[in-house]
């Protein structure tokens, strides 16, 4: 026996069942007194305070806000609902490859335990070399609940290897892969897994706030409480709807184990990760299956919890390039960024950007656009538009500069190739905050000619910066 894990389990059980808040509330409820719930959600309570902020403090690497971390640490243990017990067989296995920060992991697992009332599920956590603190937390959960199993790897074997381990251990006929940087709402598993009753469906995913593919929707929430309300409205308005898509990312990815056994495991040749979801989508569609999103299920995705820390070191860019080449060689194709679904607000941004560029930039000039790989942003009439950042052949590289100095160096490189204007659309305004050295370089070296709520435009010719005129959002020039 491991005294450390037993003591952690005892503490967890004490907090969940003996804590004064829990016991007193249950006694008062039993006696007929109305008690004020701390939170709202499934079963009249929620896993976390509704005011918890889901907007990260930073993305590369992804870090939660300090007040969010404190609130997660202070949250009581989840009220466990649909977790399998008593030797019963689960209907769904939820597999969570785990590597991230403890507060993020806790938000994920606690939301699963609290907000999943059915179908009966087991939780298979693959600890892929996580920190001792995170490992201790999941060990304590496993000790407290027989429906939670932990597979521990001493080092990070990579996402694909962890998924394959988890799926092999899964006891249910349906499996849902879930990133450890997600938060799920009530009813998510029942609705998502029901789509797998259609034998033509190879895999299903939810819609989300962040995936950079067809699953991404405009999400009008910021706090946990707003997320629950948003997910509930979405479930009612889109009940029963699915959308066929070309690929699915694996932040939340449901499939039948029989399909996995037929098509084969994830390709572990992608190492730590990246491109294995593109690869597996190809495997499924190549076997004749369709991929769909459940339009009535929203899962919050922080994004970048595991790989974001690799961006500042340059490791992310190297891994991306290596795995992109592997994918292209394997499938005999050129990788392209994922398609996006039509978004009225984004379309308005694009149309206004096109008007501003037409008004401001002379026809025929070369324009670099901070595009996130979106080809629609390059559709500028009678102008030579190119991605920023870009590879040597001008295509979108799929990753961002390591830091502000690299962003500045890349800008000068692109300018040397002939770009005379830089356009920053509103979805890319975060560049100016994140890459402060880049922002200072732009402001001190080049002329900002347009400062609109939908875009900023800089003329890439050395010039003293001129203050923007407040009346029309433009700098005089």
ChimeraX attribute file (.defattr): number of C-alpha atoms within 10 A of each C-alpha:
attribute: neighborCount
match mode: 1-to-1
recipient: residues
	/A:1	5
	/A:2	6
	/A:3	8
	/A:4	12
	/A:5	19
	/A:6	15
	/A:7	13
	/A:8	19
	/A:9	22
	/A:10	15
	/A:11	14
	/A:12	20
	/A:13	18
	/A:14	13
	/A:15	16
	/A:16	19
	/A:17	13
	/A:18	13
	/A:19	14
	/A:20	12
	/A:21	12
	/A:22	14
	/A:23	13
	/A:24	13
	/A:25	16
	/A:26	14
	/A:27	11
	/A:28	12
	/A:29	12
	/A:30	10
	/A:31	9
	/A:32	9
	/A:33	11
	/A:34	10
	/A:35	11
	/A:36	7
	/A:37	10
	/A:38	12
	/A:39	16
	/A:40	16
	/A:41	18
	/A:42	18
	/A:43	12
	/A:44	9
	/A:45	16
	/A:46	24
	/A:47	27
	/A:48	24
	/A:49	20
	/A:50	18
	/A:51	14
	/A:52	19
	/A:53	22
	/A:54	20
	/A:55	16
	/A:56	16
	/A:57	14
	/A:58	14
	/A:59	18
	/A:60	19
	/A:61	18
	/A:62	21
	/A:63	21
	/A:64	21
	/A:65	16
	/A:66	12
	/A:67	11
	/A:68	22
	/A:69	17
	/A:70	13
	/A:71	17
	/A:72	20
	/A:73	14
	/A:74	11
	/A:75	14
	/A:76	18
	/A:77	22
	/A:78	19
	/A:79	19
	/A:80	17
	/A:81	18
	/A:82	19
	/A:83	22
	/A:84	22
	/A:85	15
	/A:86	7
	/A:87	8
	/A:88	11
	/A:89	15
	/A:90	23
	/A:91	17
	/A:92	28
	/A:93	27
	/A:94	26
	/A:95	30
	/A:96	28
	/A:97	26
	/A:98	30
	/A:99	25
	/A:100	23
	/A:101	19
	/A:102	24
	/A:103	18
	/A:104	23
	/A:105	23
	/A:106	23
	/A:107	21
	/A:108	21
	/A:109	24
	/A:110	25
	/A:111	22
	/A:112	27
	/A:113	21
	/A:114	25
	/A:115	27
	/A:116	24
	/A:117	20
	/A:118	19
	/A:119	19
	/A:120	21
	/A:121	28
	/A:122	28
	/A:123	26
	/A:124	24
	/A:125	26
	/A:126	27
	/A:127	26
	/A:128	24
	/A:129	18
	/A:130	21
	/A:131	15
	/A:132	9
	/A:133	11
	/A:134	20
	/A:135	20
	/A:136	17
	/A:137	18
	/A:138	25
	/A:139	24
	/A:140	21
	/A:141	23
	/A:142	19
	/A:143	20
	/A:144	18
	/A:145	18
	/A:146	15
	/A:147	23
	/A:148	21
	/A:149	21
	/A:150	20
	/A:151	16
	/A:152	17
	/A:153	13
	/A:154	9
	/A:155	11
	/A:156	17
	/A:157	16
	/A:158	19
	/A:159	26
	/A:160	23
	/A:161	22
	/A:162	26
	/A:163	23
	/A:164	20
	/A:165	18
	/A:166	26
	/A:167	24
	/A:168	13
	/A:169	15
	/A:170	22
	/A:171	18
	/A:172	18
	/A:173	14
	/A:174	24
	/A:175	27
	/A:176	27
	/A:177	21
	/A:178	25
	/A:179	25
	/A:180	28
	/A:181	27
	/A:182	23
	/A:183	26
	/A:184	27
	/A:185	26
	/A:186	23
	/A:187	19
	/A:188	22
	/A:189	24
	/A:190	16
	/A:191	20
	/A:192	23
	/A:193	23
	/A:194	15
	/A:195	23
	/A:196	19
	/A:197	11
	/A:198	8
	/A:199	11
	/A:200	12
	/A:201	21
	/A:202	24
	/A:203	27
	/A:204	29
	/A:205	31
	/A:206	25
	/A:207	26
	/A:208	26
	/A:209	18
	/A:210	17
	/A:211	20
	/A:212	18
	/A:213	19
	/A:214	22
	/A:215	25
	/A:216	18
	/A:217	19
	/A:218	13
	/A:219	15
	/A:220	10
	/A:221	17
	/A:222	14
	/A:223	17
	/A:224	23
	/A:225	21
	/A:226	17
	/A:227	23
	/A:228	24
	/A:229	17
	/A:230	16
	/A:231	26
	/A:232	18
	/A:233	13
	/A:234	16
	/A:235	20
	/A:236	11
	/A:237	12
	/A:238	13
	/A:239	14
	/A:240	14
	/A:241	14
	/A:242	18
	/A:243	14
	/A:244	13
	/A:245	19
	/A:246	15
	/A:247	26
	/A:248	26
	/A:249	21
	/A:250	20
	/A:251	24
	/A:252	25
	/A:253	22
	/A:254	27
	/A:255	24
	/A:256	22
	/A:257	20
	/A:258	12
	/A:259	19
	/A:260	20
	/A:261	11
	/A:262	11
	/A:263	15
	/A:264	13
	/A:265	18
	/A:266	19
	/A:267	17
	/A:268	17
	/A:269	14
	/A:270	22
	/A:271	18
	/A:272	18
	/A:273	21
	/A:274	22
	/A:275	20
	/A:276	22
	/A:277	19
	/A:278	17
	/A:279	20
	/A:280	22
	/A:281	23
	/A:282	17
	/A:283	18
	/A:284	21
	/A:285	16
	/A:286	11
	/A:287	13
	/A:288	12
	/A:289	17
	/A:290	19
	/A:291	22
	/A:292	24
	/A:293	25
	/A:294	25
	/A:295	23
	/A:296	23
	/A:297	29
	/A:298	30
	/A:299	22
	/A:300	25
	/A:301	23
	/A:302	24
	/A:303	21
	/A:304	18
	/A:305	23
	/A:306	19
	/A:307	18
	/A:308	18
	/A:309	17
	/A:310	17
	/A:311	20
	/A:312	16
	/A:313	13
	/A:314	15
	/A:315	15
	/A:316	21
	/A:317	18
	/A:318	14
	/A:319	18
	/A:320	18
	/A:321	16
	/A:322	14
	/A:323	19
	/A:324	20
	/A:325	14
	/A:326	16
	/A:327	21
	/A:328	14
	/A:329	12
	/A:330	10
	/A:331	12
	/A:332	9
	/A:333	10
	/A:334	10
	/A:335	15
	/A:336	14
	/A:337	14
	/A:338	17
	/A:339	16
	/A:340	15
	/A:341	13
	/A:342	10
	/A:343	12
	/A:344	10
	/A:345	10
	/A:346	14
	/A:347	13
	/A:348	12
	/A:349	18
	/A:350	21
	/A:351	17
	/A:352	17
	/A:353	23
	/A:354	17
	/A:355	12
	/A:356	17
	/A:357	22
	/A:358	15
	/A:359	10
	/A:360	14
	/A:361	18
	/A:362	11
	/A:363	14
	/A:364	11
	/A:365	14
	/A:366	20
	/A:367	27
	/A:368	27
	/A:369	24
	/A:370	23
	/A:371	21
	/A:372	19
	/A:373	24
	/A:374	18
	/A:375	15
	/A:376	11
	/A:377	22
	/A:378	20
	/A:379	15
	/A:380	19
	/A:381	13
	/A:382	12
	/A:383	17
	/A:384	15
	/A:385	23
	/A:386	25
	/A:387	24
	/A:388	25
	/A:389	23
	/A:390	23
	/A:391	13
	/A:392	10
	/A:393	7
	/A:394	15
	/A:395	15
	/A:396	22
	/A:397	21
	/A:398	17
	/A:399	17
	/A:400	20
	/A:401	19
	/A:402	18
	/A:403	18
	/A:404	20
	/A:405	15
	/A:406	15
	/A:407	22
	/A:408	19
	/A:409	13
	/A:410	18
	/A:411	22
	/A:412	14
	/A:413	14
	/A:414	23
	/A:415	18
	/A:416	10
	/A:417	12
	/A:418	14
	/A:419	22
	/A:420	17
	/A:421	23
	/A:422	26
	/A:423	24
	/A:424	22
	/A:425	21
	/A:426	17
	/A:427	14
	/A:428	17
	/A:429	15
	/A:430	13
	/A:431	16
	/A:432	15
	/A:433	11
	/A:434	15
	/A:435	18
	/A:436	16
	/A:437	17
	/A:438	21
	/A:439	16
	/A:440	14
	/A:441	15
	/A:442	21
	/A:443	17
	/A:444	14
	/A:445	16
	/A:446	20
	/A:447	24
	/A:448	27
	/A:449	23
	/A:450	23
	/A:451	18
	/A:452	16
	/A:453	12
	/A:454	20
	/A:455	20
	/A:456	22
	/A:457	25
	/A:458	23
	/A:459	21
	/A:460	21
	/A:461	13
	/A:462	11
	/A:463	13
	/A:464	12
	/A:465	16
	/A:466	16
	/A:467	13
	/A:468	16
	/A:469	13
	/A:470	9
	/A:471	7
	/A:472	11
	/A:473	14
	/A:474	19
	/A:475	17
	/A:476	13
	/A:477	7
